[in-house]
Amino acid sequence: MGFFIDSFLSAIMLLWSFNPDVYFIIYVSLKVSLSSTLIASLLGVPAGFMISFNSFRGKRAVVTVMNSLMALPTVVVGLLVYSFISRKGLLGILDLLYTQTAMVIGQVILIFPIVVSLTIAATSRVDERYRKTAMTLGAGPLQTALVVFRETRFGIIAGVIAAFGRVISEIGISMMLGGNAKGYTRTMTTAMALEYDKGEFVLGVALGMVLLFISLAVNIFFNHIQGKGRV
């Protein structure tokens, strides 16, 4: 117990000292995670709407596949992307391996099914009369989608937050595609794993505290938005 308390106090002092290496690790984590979440949301939310509001052969199979891919292991995504962007891969000429861009690509693939599936789940609960009324009043497809989005915005935002939580805490893709390069692709999770391997826990505890704080801050923000929406 004393070891944990000492590590905890040392971690607080490390964060309080504004060590540039520590805060750059936090910056890289947030930059990569927010970028991948934004891209996945811009692609996944419209895809979820299209799947939810259109009838086509194989729709149930598509929904089942998307739900199954929500549990996609990060190492599988890492191997898949690595096979394409390595020097011997199809996209090796782009020299993407061990870059932040490669990490973003992998994370987008990881959380795209999460955004799509939770968007479908949110929109499927909307009363069909909302759509029909909007279309009867002359609303086009985009305007109708906006009407539905207004009714389902909390569910969709919750899906986006869940996707962000998945990538900010993942380690497989970041390690395999980013390489954990100091000052470039080292994230909070890869740095924590490295510190554990070295037997030095102060930095790992400090970054763990930051991860918990980010998680708490995001959930407080979401609850605040929900509260305002119900007023």
Buried (B, 14 or more C-beta within 10 A) or exposed (E): EEEEEEBBEBBBEBBEEEBEEBEBBBEBBBBBBBBBBBBBBEBBBBBBBBBBBEEEEEEEEBBEEBBEBBEBEBBEBBBEBBEBBBEEBEBBEEEBBBBBBBBBBBBBBBBBBBBBBBBBBBBBEBEEEBBEEBBEEEBEEEEBBEBBBEBBBBBBBBBBBBBBBBBBBBBBBBBBBBBBEEEEBBBBBBBBBBBEEEEEBBBBBBBBBBBEEBBEEBEEEBEEEEEEEEE
